[in-house]
Structure formats: structure tokens, C-alpha cells
Amino acid sequence: MNIRTKLTFRFIFITAFIFLLASVLIYVLSAEYREEDFYTRLHNKANNTAKLLIEVDEVDVELLRRIERDNPVSLPEEKIIVYNYLATIVFSTDEENSLKVDPKLLERIRLEDEVRFTQGEFEVLGFLFKGQYDRFVVVAAASDIYGFRRLKNLIFILFIVFVISIVIVSVSGWFYAGKALKPIAKVIRRVDEISIAS
């Protein structure tokens, strides 16, 4: 392997490492943003539902269930359950009982104010809602289908950009190594000419 090829490979390796590091960092930060954004939307939605149920006298459980069913802003597979201080369900949109909530989890939410976890395909948020006279535990869950789809798309884009960048860097590196070695090649030729002449 000649010096030009070695220099080109080193240039490719260093650039590929930097691109890979940047791509991983972009993905990790995007994944964190997706999670934070999703839980914020889930919290806002569940908080508004709890407010309507607890603070607005004109809204009863049946009316709220109808509002939730027809709400165009609902998240995919959204479930909201509200528990009173006796750990009794006062409102639920989880008609299929998809979420498994035990007394230990309710106690943990009361102690920590907010708990986040995943359960199957659901990302679940439990938080304490403080009403005027009572404290309620709200458990909300949904699937972030669109967020994960965007992350998949981001992986594809990063991969394509990485491959194209490596091709461009390979060609650039080859020409750069050639130009960088030109003066050395001239010196070697001169030395060879002097050697032959003497």
C-alpha cells in the first residue's frame, strides 16, 4: 500500500468517525426531545381533562367521556384514568382495561408527584392533580406512533447523508493526498536524477 492510499484511508477513517459521532449525537438528542415533547403533550391533555372533571360543575363523567371520544386533539391510543384519594376510579377512558395500575403505583405517584414509565406499546404518565378540596391521581397513556416514525425517518436520512459524505470524502481525500505528496514526489525525482547523473 503506497503513501497516498494510506493517507486517503486515514482521512476517510477520521472523517467517518466524526460523522458517526455527530449522527449518534443528533439521534440521541432527537429521541430525548421526542420523549419530552410527548410527555408534555400527554400531561397537558390529561391535566385539562382532570380540570374539566373536578373543577367544572356542569361537566359530569358521561359528558366528559363524550367530549374525550369526539376530541380531535386526542393522542393515538390515548387512555386517561382519574383516581380519588381512596384509589377508586372516578373517570376512565380505558374501556378495554389496557392499563395495569396497582395500589403500589398509585402510592408511588402520590409520593413522587410525577412518574413516567412504559407499559407494552404505551408510554405512561402518572401525576398528582391537586383539586380545591382533594388530591387526585391521574394516569394517562398513549402511543407516540408519529414521534417514532419521525425517528425512523431520521435514522434513514442520517444513514444516506453518512454514505454520501463518505463517498465525497474518499474522492476528496484521494485528490488531497495526491496534491499534498506532489512536492515530495518532485524531491524524490530530483534525487533519482542526481543519483543517475553521478
C-alpha positions as CSV (number, residue, x, y, z in Angstrom):
1,M,0.0,0.0,0.0
2,N,1.6,3.3,-1.1
3,I,1.6,6.5,1.0
4,R,-1.2,8.2,-1.0
5,T,-3.6,5.3,-0.3
6,K,-2.6,5.2,3.4
7,L,-3.2,8.9,3.7
8,T,-6.6,8.6,2.0
9,F,-7.7,5.8,4.3
10,R,-6.6,7.7,7.4
11,F,-8.5,10.8,6.1
12,I,-11.7,8.6,5.5
13,F,-11.4,6.9,8.9
14,I,-11.1,10.2,10.8
15,T,-14.0,11.9,8.9
16,A,-16.2,8.8,9.2
17,F,-15.6,8.7,12.9
18,I,-16.6,12.4,13.3
19,F,-19.7,11.9,11.1
20,L,-20.7,8.8,13.0
21,L,-20.3,10.7,16.4
22,A,-22.3,13.6,15.1
23,S,-25.1,11.3,13.7
24,V,-25.3,9.4,17.1
25,L,-25.5,12.7,19.0
26,I,-28.2,14.1,16.6
27,Y,-30.3,10.9,17.1
28,V,-29.9,10.8,20.9
29,L,-30.9,14.5,21.2
30,S,-33.8,14.0,18.8
31,A,-35.0,10.9,20.8
32,E,-34.8,12.9,24.1
33,Y,-36.7,15.8,22.5
34,R,-39.4,13.4,21.2
35,E,-39.9,11.8,24.6
36,E,-40.0,15.2,26.5
37,D,-42.4,16.7,23.9
38,F,-44.7,13.6,24.0
39,Y,-44.9,13.5,27.8
40,T,-45.6,17.3,27.9
41,R,-48.5,16.9,25.4
42,L,-49.8,13.9,27.4
43,H,-49.6,15.8,30.7
44,N,-51.4,18.9,29.3
45,K,-54.1,16.7,27.8
46,A,-54.7,14.7,31.0
47,N,-54.4,17.8,33.2
48,N,-57.1,19.6,31.1
49,T,-59.4,16.5,31.4
50,A,-58.9,16.3,35.1
51,K,-59.6,20.1,35.4
52,L,-62.9,19.7,33.5
53,L,-64.0,16.8,35.6
54,I,-63.0,18.2,39.0
55,E,-63.4,22.0,38.7
56,V,-66.3,22.5,36.3
57,D,-69.6,21.6,38.0
58,E,-71.5,21.5,34.7
59,V,-69.3,18.6,33.3
60,D,-70.2,15.1,34.6
61,V,-68.5,11.8,33.8
62,E,-70.7,10.9,30.9
63,L,-70.4,14.3,29.2
64,L,-66.6,14.3,29.7
65,R,-66.4,10.8,28.2
66,R,-68.3,12.1,25.2
67,I,-66.0,15.1,24.9
68,E,-63.0,12.9,25.0
69,R,-64.4,10.4,22.5
70,D,-65.0,13.3,19.9
71,N,-61.9,15.2,20.7
72,P,-59.8,15.7,17.5
73,V,-56.7,16.6,19.6
74,S,-56.5,13.2,21.3
75,L,-53.2,11.3,21.1
76,P,-53.1,7.8,19.4
77,E,-54.5,5.1,21.7
78,E,-55.0,7.7,24.5
79,K,-56.2,6.4,27.9
80,I,-56.9,8.7,30.9
81,I,-57.8,7.4,34.3
82,V,-58.5,9.6,37.4
83,Y,-58.4,8.1,40.9
84,N,-59.7,9.8,44.1
85,Y,-58.0,9.7,47.5
86,L,-59.5,6.2,48.2
87,A,-57.8,4.9,45.0
88,T,-61.2,4.5,43.4
89,I,-61.7,5.3,39.7
90,V,-63.8,8.4,39.2
91,F,-63.2,8.7,35.5
92,S,-61.7,6.5,32.8
93,T,-61.4,6.4,29.0
94,D,-59.7,2.9,29.2
95,E,-62.8,0.9,28.4
96,E,-60.7,-2.2,27.4
97,N,-58.7,-2.1,30.7
98,S,-55.4,-1.9,28.7
99,L,-53.5,-0.2,31.5
100,K,-52.5,-2.2,34.6
101,V,-52.4,0.2,37.6
102,D,-51.9,-1.3,41.0
103,P,-52.1,0.3,44.5
104,K,-48.2,0.4,44.7
105,L,-48.0,2.6,41.6
106,L,-50.7,5.0,42.9
107,E,-48.8,5.3,46.2
108,R,-45.5,6.0,44.3
109,I,-47.3,8.7,42.2
110,R,-48.6,10.3,45.4
111,L,-45.0,10.3,46.9
112,E,-43.1,11.4,43.8
113,D,-45.8,13.8,42.3
114,E,-44.9,12.5,38.8
115,V,-43.9,9.1,37.4
116,R,-43.1,8.1,33.8
117,F,-42.8,4.6,32.5
118,T,-43.7,2.3,29.6
119,Q,-46.2,-0.5,29.6
120,G,-46.3,-2.5,26.4
121,E,-46.8,-0.1,23.5
122,F,-47.9,2.6,25.9
123,E,-45.8,5.5,27.3
124,V,-47.5,6.1,30.7
125,L,-47.5,9.2,32.9
126,G,-48.9,9.3,36.4
127,F,-49.2,12.6,38.3
128,L,-50.9,14.2,41.2
129,F,-53.7,16.6,40.5
130,K,-54.5,18.9,43.4
131,G,-58.1,19.9,43.4
132,Q,-59.6,22.6,45.7
133,Y,-60.5,20.1,48.5
134,D,-58.9,16.8,47.4
135,R,-55.9,15.3,45.7
136,F,-56.4,13.1,42.7
137,V,-54.1,10.7,40.9
138,V,-54.2,11.0,37.1
139,V,-52.8,8.2,35.0
140,A,-52.5,8.9,31.3
141,A,-51.1,6.8,28.5
142,A,-50.8,6.9,24.7
143,S,-48.6,5.6,21.8
144,D,-46.3,8.1,20.1
145,I,-46.7,6.5,16.7
146,Y,-45.8,9.7,14.8
147,G,-42.8,10.5,17.0
148,F,-41.3,7.1,16.5
149,R,-42.0,7.3,12.8
150,R,-40.1,10.6,12.6
151,L,-37.2,9.0,14.5
152,K,-37.1,6.1,12.0
153,N,-37.1,8.6,9.1
154,L,-34.2,10.5,10.8
155,I,-32.2,7.3,11.0
156,F,-32.7,6.7,7.3
157,I,-31.7,10.3,6.5
158,L,-28.6,10.2,8.7
159,F,-27.6,6.9,7.0
160,I,-28.0,8.3,3.5
161,V,-26.1,11.5,4.5
162,F,-23.3,9.4,6.1
163,V,-22.9,7.2,3.0
164,I,-22.8,10.2,0.5
165,S,-20.4,12.0,2.8
166,I,-18.0,9.1,2.9
167,V,-18.0,8.8,-0.9
168,I,-17.3,12.6,-1.2
169,V,-14.6,12.4,1.5
170,S,-13.0,9.4,-0.3
171,V,-12.7,11.2,-3.6
172,S,-11.6,14.4,-1.9
173,G,-9.1,12.6,0.2
174,W,-7.5,10.8,-2.8
175,F,-7.0,14.1,-4.6
176,Y,-5.9,16.0,-1.4
177,A,-3.3,13.2,-0.7
178,G,-2.1,13.4,-4.3
179,K,-1.6,17.2,-4.0
180,A,0.0,17.0,-0.6
181,L,2.5,14.4,-1.8
182,K,3.4,16.3,-5.1
183,P,6.3,18.3,-3.6
184,I,7.7,15.1,-2.0
185,A,7.4,13.2,-5.4
186,K,9.3,16.1,-7.1
187,V,12.1,15.9,-4.5
188,I,12.4,12.1,-4.9
189,R,12.6,12.5,-8.7
190,R,15.3,15.1,-8.4
191,V,17.3,12.8,-6.0
192,D,16.9,9.9,-8.5
193,E,18.1,12.2,-11.4
194,I,21.1,13.3,-9.3
195,S,21.9,9.6,-8.4
196,I,21.7,8.6,-12.1
197,A,23.9,11.5,-13.2
198,S,26.6,10.7,-10.7
